[in-house]
Amino acid sequence: MILRAVSFILLASAAFAERPNILLVLSDDHSVPHVGAYGDANCQRLNLTPNLDAFAAEGMRFDRAYTTAPQCAPSRISIFAGRSPVALSATRFAQPARPGTLLLTDALRAEGYWVGVDGRNQHLEGKRKDAPHVVDELEKMSVRGEHFEGRFDHFIPGASTKGEHLAKVPDMLDSALDKVPEGKPFFLYFGFNQPHRKWGDDHEGIEPTKLKLPPDWPDLPEVRLDYARYLAEVRDLDRGFGLLLETLEKRGLSENTLVVFMGDNGEALLRGKGTLYGRGLHVPLMVRWPEKIKPGTESDVLVSGEDLAPMLLAAAGMDAPVEMTGVNFLPALLGNPFTGREQVFAERGWHSGPITRSDGFDLSRSITTKRYNFIYNAIPERGYTPVDMAKKNAAWNAIKAARESSDLSELHERLYFDSPRPVFELYDLENDPYEMNNLADTEAVREVEEDLREKLDRWMVREGDYLPLPVHAMKGLKGK
């Protein structure tokens, strides 16, 4: 009996030792293409992301990864819970998931993992600064405060990686990993502030006049300068990420640590963050797992932010809880047959800001396939205002000034100031990657539009969405 017990313990220990450590790294407001490995001309010419590029060469790069929302809080909650923000009742900025929602970290911890969160605020428990009575209610609901923090072995509400804090990244990682008991696998979320606004004035070595701009941006000096400062933040992000990997290597943890790098949502630039266009949702996703993932591989399978939780649980040898609706894409990572998704869905709700403009309050939903992006704007009368750029931003003010002086092109006038916005937008991503030509309500893609609208209806019904369904909005338009 004793020998049997010892044998069982040894077998269990061996199986446990095979479980990988997991390091989940999120950048902040960072969309494709802003990594050299994704072919970005500016990043490649200026060598802005050498560490991320090297990391991509050591694992798998996903070319069609999307977040579930173009805003930090709902996107991050979705990543941890493996569900859409709509299903979690977390579409309002910084609203935590419902009480009792199972997180990826809960499932891992129950199976013996040490779990921690560090770096930039992960938004899982709401806004760091909110009205006292709101904080009080969240604490009573146990989705904030001591009870919530008790679900983690290491909990840092928010630590900056900006400016002089960037050099402290190795110390931050060391401090967290020093707490991991010997022999236990760990899961650690580490968030970077970069390249979130506010940006510094420094953009040394990045000459604004030499940057390549996308065609949907007005070519103005202020837009170029704003972009140069953003790219300087991307460069800082890359440096910080390099420090993380260097620290893992020094601790001898690189070989048995599955490292995921992903953008939490799109860039705070024009037609990016806060929108359901590609630059609001389409993010870098790269995964390294030595001896498991073939180096230098690429995948064009569609991945949603809600798919990370079931994938990571599968990598740890666990089945995803039934509540999680994300798709486990571990087979794709391991080079095995994988059908994957036909589409990804996303939502846009209230963001921090005024309820009278789209940078603050907007309600929209989208469905993206490999070829098309279909967007439903439930309150089209909201004029477009770029998120995090409305207040005293020189680039946005220059665009408005160009419009007032009739110096804005017809294309950019339509893209930025069309009012009301269309209720439905449909873009052919193959032929129109910058989403400048809305094909909705045209005969050439009528069947495609009807199919995507019906699929969006079905998803909204399944998720318990509170918005009027697209089919009902369509009937209203026809009734005009």
C-alpha positions in Angstrom: 0.0 0.0 0.0 2.8 2.4 0.9 4.6 1.6 -2.4 1.4 2.2 -4.3 0.9 5.5 -2.6 4.5 6.6 -3.3 4.1 5.6 -6.9 0.9 7.6 -7.2 2.5 10.6 -5.7 5.5 10.3 -8.0 3.2 10.0 -11.1 1.1 12.9 -10.0 4.2 15.0 -9.3 5.6 14.2 -12.8 2.4 15.1 -14.5 2.2 18.3 -12.4 5.8 19.2 -13.3 4.9 19.0 -17.0 2.4 21.8 -16.7 3.9 25.0 -18.1 4.3 28.3 -16.3 2.2 30.9 -18.1 3.1 34.6 -18.6 0.4 36.7 -20.2 1.6 40.1 -21.3 -0.7 42.8 -22.6 0.2 46.0 -24.2 -2.2 48.9 -23.9 -3.9 50.5 -27.0 -1.7 48.6 -29.5 -3.1 47.3 -32.7 -1.8 45.6 -35.8 0.4 46.6 -37.7 2.6 48.2 -35.1 5.2 45.4 -34.7 7.9 44.9 -37.3 7.1 41.2 -37.5 3.7 42.2 -38.9 5.3 44.0 -41.8 4.8 47.6 -40.6 7.1 49.7 -42.8 7.8 52.3 -40.0 8.6 49.7 -37.4 10.8 47.8 -39.8 12.7 50.8 -41.2 13.4 52.3 -37.8 13.9 48.9 -36.0 11.4 49.9 -33.3 10.5 46.4 -32.1 13.5 44.1 -32.2 12.5 42.2 -29.1 8.9 41.6 -30.3 10.2 40.6 -33.7 12.7 38.1 -32.2 9.9 36.8 -30.0 7.7 36.2 -33.1 10.5 34.3 -34.7 10.6 32.0 -31.7 7.0 31.0 -31.7 3.7 31.5 -33.6 2.4 34.8 -34.9 -1.4 35.1 -35.3 -2.4 37.5 -38.2 -6.1 37.6 -37.5 -6.5 38.1 -33.7 -9.3 40.5 -32.5 -10.3 41.8 -29.1 -14.0 41.6 -28.0 -14.1 45.3 -27.5 -12.1 48.4 -28.6 -11.7 49.5 -24.9 -9.4 48.3 -22.1 -11.8 47.2 -19.4 -14.3 45.1 -21.3 -11.6 43.6 -23.4 -9.5 42.5 -20.4 -12.4 41.1 -18.5 -13.3 39.0 -21.6 -9.8 37.7 -21.8 -9.9 36.5 -18.2 -13.4 35.1 -18.3 -13.4 33.5 -21.7 -16.8 35.2 -22.5 -18.0 38.3 -24.3 -18.4 41.6 -22.4 -22.1 41.5 -23.3 -22.6 38.1 -21.6 -20.7 39.4 -18.6 -22.8 42.6 -18.3 -19.5 44.4 -18.5 -20.0 46.6 -21.6 -19.9 49.8 -19.5 -16.3 51.0 -19.1 -14.7 49.5 -16.0 -17.8 47.6 -14.9 -16.6 44.4 -13.4 -18.0 41.1 -14.4 -21.1 39.8 -12.5 -20.5 38.3 -9.1 -19.8 34.6 -9.3 -18.1 34.9 -12.8 -15.4 32.3 -13.0 -12.0 33.6 -14.2 -9.2 31.8 -15.9 -7.2 32.4 -12.7 -9.8 30.8 -10.5 -9.7 27.6 -12.6 -5.9 27.5 -12.6 -5.6 28.2 -8.9 -8.1 25.4 -8.1 -5.8 23.0 -9.9 -2.7 24.0 -8.0 -1.4 27.0 -9.9 0.0 30.1 -8.2 -1.7 33.1 -9.8 -0.9 36.7 -9.9 -1.5 40.0 -11.6 1.0 42.9 -11.9 2.0 45.9 -13.9 -0.6 48.2 -15.5 -4.1 48.1 -14.0 -5.9 45.0 -15.2 -9.4 46.6 -14.8 -10.9 43.4 -13.4 -12.4 45.2 -10.3 -13.5 48.4 -12.0 -11.9 51.9 -12.1 -9.1 52.6 -9.7 -10.7 55.9 -8.9 -14.5 56.0 -8.7 -17.3 57.6 -6.7 -17.1 56.3 -3.1 -20.6 54.9 -3.1 -19.8 53.0 -6.4 -16.7 51.5 -4.8 -18.7 50.6 -1.7 -21.3 48.8 -3.7 -18.7 46.9 -5.7 -17.0 45.8 -2.5 -20.4 44.6 -1.1 -20.8 42.6 -4.3 -17.3 41.0 -3.6 -16.1 42.0 -7.1 -13.7 44.5 -5.6 -11.7 44.8 -2.4 -10.3 42.2 0.0 -12.5 39.3 -1.1 -11.7 39.8 -4.8 -8.0 40.3 -4.2 -8.1 37.1 -2.1 -8.7 35.2 -5.4 -5.1 35.8 -6.3 -1.8 34.9 -4.7 -0.2 38.1 -5.8 -2.3 41.2 -6.6 -0.9 44.6 -7.7 -3.9 46.9 -8.4 -1.8 49.0 -10.8 1.9 49.8 -11.3 3.2 52.1 -14.0 5.7 51.1 -16.6 5.9 54.6 -18.1 9.0 56.8 -18.2 11.6 56.1 -15.5 9.4 53.1 -14.3 10.3 51.1 -17.4 13.7 50.3 -16.0 12.0 48.7 -12.9 10.2 46.0 -15.0 12.8 43.3 -14.0 12.4 44.2 -10.3 8.6 44.0 -10.7 8.8 40.6 -12.3 11.4 39.3 -9.8 9.3 40.5 -6.8 6.3 38.6 -8.1 8.1 35.4 -9.0 9.9 35.4 -5.7 6.6 34.6 -4.1 6.0 31.4 -6.1 6.4 28.3 -3.9 9.1 25.9 -5.2 7.7 23.2 -7.4 4.4 25.1 -8.2 3.6 26.3 -11.7 2.6 29.9 -12.0 0.3 32.1 -14.0 1.2 35.8 -14.1 -0.5 38.6 -15.9 1.8 41.5 -16.6 0.5 44.7 -18.2 2.3 47.5 -19.8 1.1 51.1 -20.0 2.6 51.6 -23.4 1.6 52.8 -25.9 -1.4 54.3 -24.1 -1.7 58.1 -24.1 -0.4 60.4 -22.5 2.7 60.4 -24.6 5.8 62.3 -24.0 7.3 64.9 -26.4 10.3 62.7 -27.1 10.4 60.9 -30.5 14.2 60.8 -30.9 15.2 59.1 -34.2 11.6 59.1 -35.5 11.3 61.9 -38.1 7.6 62.7 -38.5 8.0 63.8 -42.2 9.5 60.4 -43.1 6.7 58.3 -41.7 4.4 56.3 -43.9 0.8 57.2 -43.1 -2.3 55.1 -43.8 -4.5 56.6 -46.5 -7.5 57.1 -44.2 -5.5 59.7 -42.2 -5.2 63.3 -43.3 -1.6 64.1 -44.0 -1.1 67.0 -41.7 2.1 68.0 -39.7 0.2 67.6 -36.4 -1.0 64.1 -37.3 2.5 63.1 -38.2 4.0 64.4 -35.0 1.3 62.7 -33.0 2.1 59.4 -34.8 5.9 59.8 -34.2 5.2 60.1 -30.4 3.0 57.0 -30.5 5.8 55.0 -32.2 8.2 56.2 -29.6 5.9 54.6 -27.0 5.8 51.4 -29.1 9.6 51.4 -28.9 9.5 51.8 -25.1 7.0 48.9 -25.0 9.5 46.7 -26.9 12.3 47.6 -24.5 10.1 46.7 -21.5 9.1 43.4 -23.1 12.7 42.6 -23.8 13.5 43.2 -20.1 10.7 40.7 -19.1 12.1 38.0 -21.4 15.6 38.7 -20.1 14.5 38.3 -16.5 12.8 35.0 -17.3 16.0 33.7 -19.0 18.1 34.8 -16.0 15.8 32.8 -13.6 16.0 29.7 -15.8 12.3 29.8 -16.6 12.3 30.3 -20.4 12.1 26.7 -21.4 9.0 25.8 -19.3 7.1 29.0 -19.6 4.3 29.6 -22.2 4.5 33.3 -23.0 1.6 35.1 -24.7 1.9 38.7 -26.0 -1.3 40.5 -27.0 -2.6 44.0 -27.5 -5.6 44.7 -25.2 -7.4 46.7 -27.9 -6.6 49.1 -30.7 -4.4 52.2 -30.8 -5.6 55.6 -29.5 -5.2 57.1 -33.0 -7.6 58.1 -35.7 -10.3 55.5 -36.5 -8.7 53.2 -33.9 -9.6 52.8 -30.2 -13.3 53.0 -29.5 -14.3 52.0 -33.0 -15.1 48.6 -34.4 -12.9 49.1 -37.4 -9.7 47.0 -37.8 -7.5 49.5 -35.9 -9.9 49.3 -32.9 -10.0 45.5 -32.7 -7.2 43.9 -34.7 -4.3 43.3 -32.4 -0.9 41.5 -32.4 -1.0 38.1 -30.8 2.2 36.0 -30.5 2.8 32.9 -28.5 6.1 31.1 -27.5 6.3 27.7 -25.9 9.6 26.0 -26.4 9.5 22.4 -27.7 5.8 22.7 -28.2 5.3 25.5 -30.8 7.3 25.4 -33.9 9.5 28.6 -34.1 8.8 31.1 -36.9 5.3 29.9 -37.6 2.3 32.0 -38.7 -1.5 31.4 -38.5 -4.4 33.2 -40.2 -7.1 31.5 -38.1 -9.5 33.9 -36.5 -8.9 34.3 -32.8 -11.1 36.3 -30.4 -9.9 37.7 -27.0 -12.3 35.3 -25.3 -10.4 32.4 -26.8 -7.3 32.9 -24.7 -8.8 31.5 -21.4 -9.8 28.1 -22.9 -6.5 27.8 -24.8 -4.4 28.5 -21.7 -6.4 26.1 -19.6 -6.0 23.4 -22.3 -2.2 24.1 -22.3 -2.3 23.4 -18.5 -4.1 20.1 -19.1 -7.5 21.4 -18.1 -10.9 21.5 -19.7 -12.5 24.9 -19.9 -15.6 25.4 -17.7 -18.9 25.2 -19.5 -19.5 28.9 -18.9 -16.7 29.9 -21.2 -17.8 30.4 -24.8 -14.3 31.0 -26.2 -12.8 28.6 -28.7 -9.7 26.6 -27.6 -7.1 27.2 -30.4 -4.3 25.2 -28.8 -4.4 22.7 -31.7 -3.4 25.5 -34.1 -0.5 26.4 -31.8 0.7 22.8 -31.8 0.4 22.5 -35.6 -2.5 20.1 -35.4 -5.7 20.2 -37.6 -7.9 23.0 -36.5 -11.1 24.3 -38.1 -11.5 27.3 -35.8 -13.9 30.2 -36.0 -15.8 31.5 -39.0 -16.3 34.9 -37.4 -15.4 37.0 -34.3 -17.9 39.4 -32.6 -17.2 42.6 -30.8 -19.2 45.3 -28.9 -18.8 49.0 -28.1 -20.4 50.5 -25.0 -19.8 53.5 -22.8 -16.2 54.7 -22.4 -14.9 57.2 -19.9 -16.1 60.5 -21.4 -19.2 62.6 -22.3 -22.5 60.8 -23.1 -23.2 63.2 -25.9 -20.3 62.2 -28.2 -19.1 58.9 -29.6 -15.8 59.0 -27.7 -17.8 58.8 -24.5 -21.0 57.0 -25.3 -21.6 54.9 -28.4 -23.5 51.6 -28.9 -22.4 49.4 -31.7 -21.7 45.8 -32.5 -19.7 44.0 -35.2 -19.0 40.7 -36.8 -15.8 40.1 -38.7 -15.0 37.2 -41.0 -11.8 36.5 -42.9 -13.0 38.7 -45.7 -15.7 41.1 -44.3 -16.3 43.4 -41.4 -20.0 44.3 -40.7 -20.8 47.0 -38.2 -24.1 47.9 -36.6 -24.4 51.5 -35.2 -27.3 51.6 -32.9 -27.1 55.4 -32.3 -25.8 56.7 -35.7 -26.6 60.3 -34.7 -23.5 60.3 -32.5 -20.8 62.1 -34.5 -17.3 60.6 -34.6 -14.8 61.8 -32.0 -11.6 59.9 -31.5 -11.2 58.3 -28.1 -8.5 59.9 -25.9 -7.9 62.6 -28.5 -10.9 65.0 -28.0 -9.3 67.3 -25.3 -6.5 69.6 -26.5 -5.1 67.1 -29.0 -3.2 69.0 -31.7 -3.8 66.3 -34.4 -7.6 66.3 -34.0 -7.8 70.0 -33.7 -5.7 70.4 -36.9 -8.2 68.1 -38.7 -11.1 70.1 -37.5 -9.3 73.3 -38.6 -8.6 71.9 -42.0 -12.3 71.1 -42.4 -13.3 74.6 -41.3 -11.0 76.1 -43.9 -12.2 73.7 -46.6 -8.8 72.1 -46.9 -9.9 68.6 -45.9 -10.3 66.1 -48.8 -13.7 64.7 -49.7 -12.6 61.3 -48.5 -11.5 62.5 -45.0 -14.6 64.7 -44.7 -16.8 61.7 -45.2 -14.7 59.4 -43.0 -14.5 61.8 -40.0 -17.5 64.0 -40.2 -20.3 62.1 -42.0 -23.5 62.7 -40.0 -25.5 60.8 -39.3 -23.3 57.8 -39.6 -24.7 54.8 -41.4 -26.7 52.4 -39.3 -24.9 49.5 -41.1 -21.4 49.4 -42.5 -19.9 46.6 -44.5 -16.2 46.5 -45.7 -14.4 44.1 -48.0 -11.2 43.6 -46.1 -9.5 41.9 -49.0 -10.0 44.9 -51.4 -10.4 47.6 -48.9 -8.1 46.9 -45.8 -8.4 50.5 -44.5 -12.2 50.3 -44.5 -12.9 53.4 -46.6 -15.7 52.2 -48.9 -18.9 51.2 -47.2 -20.6 48.5 -49.2 -23.7 48.2 -47.1 -27.0 48.3 -49.0 -25.4 47.6 -52.3 -26.6 44.9 -54.6 -23.2 43.3 -55.2 -22.9 42.2 -51.5 -26.6 42.0 -50.6 -26.5 38.3 -49.7 -23.3 38.7 -47.7 -24.8 41.6 -45.7 -28.0 39.6 -45.0 -26.0 36.6 -43.8 -23.8 38.6 -41.5 -26.7 40.6 -40.1 -28.6 37.4 -39.3 -25.5 35.9 -37.6 -25.1 39.1 -35.6 -28.8 38.8 -34.6 -28.3 35.3 -33.4 -25.1 36.1 -31.4 -26.9 39.1 -29.7 -29.8 36.8 -28.7 -27.4 34.1 -27.4 -25.4 36.7 -25.3 -28.5 38.4 -23.9 -27.7 41.7 -25.6 -29.8 44.7 -24.5 -29.6 46.5 -27.9 -32.3 46.4 -30.5 -31.4 43.7 -32.9 -30.0 44.6 -36.4 -33.1 43.0 -38.0 -35.3 45.3 -36.1 -33.2 48.3 -37.0 -33.4 47.2 -40.6 -37.2 47.1 -40.4 -37.2 50.6 -39.0 -35.1 51.8 -42.0 -37.4 50.3 -44.5 -40.3 51.8 -42.8 -39.0 55.4 -43.3 
